[in-house]
Amino acid sequence: MRAETFFSPDEMAQIADVTAKVEKKTSGEVAVMVVARSESYPEAGILGGILIGSLLALIFTDLFFHDSLWVFVPAAAGAAVLLGWAMGYFPALKRLFVTKTRLEEQVRQRAERAFYEKGLYKTRDETGILFFISLFEHKVWVLADRGIYAKIAPEELQRYARDVARGVKQGNAAEILCDAIENMGKILAEHFPLRPDDTNEFSDDIILE
C-alpha cells in the first residue's frame, strides 16, 4: 500500500484541519507521518519462499513424479525464488513470516529516525509530537520530545498509538486519528497552553514517504 493513497484528499484535509485547530490552543507541535513500510524485511521473502515453495514442490513431485528427488530439488528451488519475489506483492502473506517483536521494533526505530530527520526535536519548548503510521506493519508509534515526556507518560501516548493502529486495520484510520489528535490536544493545552508569541513551527499537512 502506498503512503500517498492511504488517506483520501478529503481525509488528509480533515486531518490537517484538526491539527491546525489543536495547535491554536497549545504551544505543542503535532505532526502526522505515513510511510509505506518501516523496513523491507528481506528475510520474510526468503523464508516464505522456501517454505511455501518446498511444500508446493513436494505436492507436485508426489502427484506427478513419484516423489523423485531429482524433480523435487530444482522445483523447490525455482518455486522458492519465484514465490520469494512474488511475496512483495502480497503484504498480508509476507507479514506472516515476520515476528511481531521485529515489526514493532522496526516501526519504533523508523519513528525515532523520522522524529529527528523532520526536525521535530527543534521546537522552542521541546513540545513536538509525532503520530507515525507504518502501513505494511499495521503499526503506529507516537513519539514526543522531552518537554512532553516530562508531563505525559510514554505509556499514555502509546495508548493513542494502539487506537490509531486499530483504525488502520479496520479501515477507519482517519476518523480515529482525528479523535486521537483532538484528545491529545486537550492534554497538551492543559500542560502547554498557547503562548502569546507562539508560532506554527511545522506544516499541518501529513508527511508522506
N, C-alpha and C positions, 0 to 999 in steps of 0.2 A: 504494500500500500504506500502510495506517495504522500509525503507530508503536505504537498501543495494542494491536494484534492481531498484531504481528510475532512476538513471543515468546508462547508459551502460558503460562497461570498457573503451571504446574509449572516451566517453564523459567525464568521470572522469579524464582520462589522459589529455584531451584537457583543462579542467578547471584548473588542476594543472599546466599545461604548461603556460597558460595565467597568472595565479597568480605569477608564478616564474618570467616571463618576466616583469610584472608590478613592482615587488619588486626590480628589478635591476635598477630601475630609481628613487626610492623613499626610504626614511627611514621608511615609513609606513609599517605595517604588516597586510596583508589581509588574512582572514580565511573564509572558507565556511563550514557550518554545515547543515546537513539534518537529520531531525527526522521524525518518522512516525506520531507522533501527539504530541501536547503540553500538552494535558490533556485527560483523558478517558471519560469525560462528562457522568457520570452515570445517571444523571437526564434526559438526552436526551433519553436513552433507556427506562427508566421508563415511561416518558411522552408519547413517541411514542408508546410503547407497550400498554398503557392504552387506548389511543385514537383510534388507528387502531384496536386493539383487540376488543374494545367495539363496534366499527362500524361493524366489521365482525360478531361478536356475535349477534348484533341486526338484521342484514340481515338474518343470519342463523335461528334464532328463528322465525322471521316473515314468512319466506318461509316454514318452516317445523314443527313449534310447536305453531303456532297461538299466537305469542308474549308472550309465557309463561315466567313469571319472574323466575320460578324455573329452567328453562333451561338457560335463559339469564345470570344470575349471575355467575354460575360456568363456563359457556362457555366463558364469558368475562374475568374472572379471569385467566382461563387457557390460553386463547389466548394472554392476556397481558404479562404473564410470558414468553411464547414461543417467541412472537414477540420481546419483550424487549431484550431477549438473541440473537435472530437472527439479530437484527439491527446492531450488532457489525460487521457483515459480509457485510453490505450494507452502507458504509460511506456516500454516497450521500444522502440516506434517513435519516440517523442519523443527518446529518448536518442541516436538515430542522427543527429540534427541538432544535437547539441551536441558540441563538441570535447572530447577527453579532458583537455586542459590546463584548459579552463574548468571542467569538472566537478571536477577536483582542487582548483583554486584556490578555488572556491566552498565546498567542504567544509572546506578549511583555514581559510578566513575565518570560516565559521559555527562551527567548533570553537573558534577563538580567542575569538569573542564569547561563546560558551556558558561557556567557562572562567571568564571574568570575571563574567558575569551570575549564575552559580551560586555565586560566591564561592570557587572552588577556589584562588584565589591568597591566601586569608586564613589558610591553615593555619599553625600555630605555627612549624613547622620548614621551611616552604616546600617541602612534600613532597606536594602534591596532584597527582594524575594522572587524566586523563580519557580513557576509551575512548569516542570519539564515532562513532556509526554513522548514516550518512545513507542511507536506503533507496532513494530514486529513483536516486541515483548509483551505488549498489552500492559505496560508498567508506567507508573507516574512517580516522579520524585519531586518533592517540594524542598527547596534549598533556600536558606536565608543567610544574611550577613550577621555578624556577631552582635550588632546592636539589637536585632530582633531576638536572637537566641538568649540575650540577657533577660528578656521579659517573657518569652514564649518557649516552652519546651519543644525540642525536636519531635518528640512523640506526638504532640498535638498537631504539628504540621503534617506529619505522615498520615494522620487520620484523614486529612483532606486529600492527600495523595491516593489513598485507598478508595475513597469515594469517587474520584475522577477516573481512576483505573477501572472501576466497575462500570462507569458510564461508557468508557472506550469499548469494553466487551459487549455491553448491551446496546450500543448504537445511539445513545443519547448523551454523548460526552459534552457537547456544547452546553446543554442545559445544566448539567451537574457542575461543569467548570464555572459557569457564571454564578451559580449558587455558592460555590466554594470561594470564589473571589469576593463576592459580596460579604459572606460571613467572615472571611479573613480581614476584609476591610474594616469591619466593626471592631475587631480585636486590635488592629493597627491604630485605628482612630482613638481607641481608649488609651493605648500606651504611647502612641506617637502622633499627637494631634497636629493638625496643619499649622505651620508657622507662617507669620505674616509675609516673610520674604521667600516662601517656598517656590520652587520652580519645578517643572516637569523635566526630570533629568534623562528620561528614556522614552522612546516612542511607545505608544499604547498598542501598536499593531503586533500581531503574532509573528514571532521569529520562526522562519521555516528553513529546514535543511534536509 
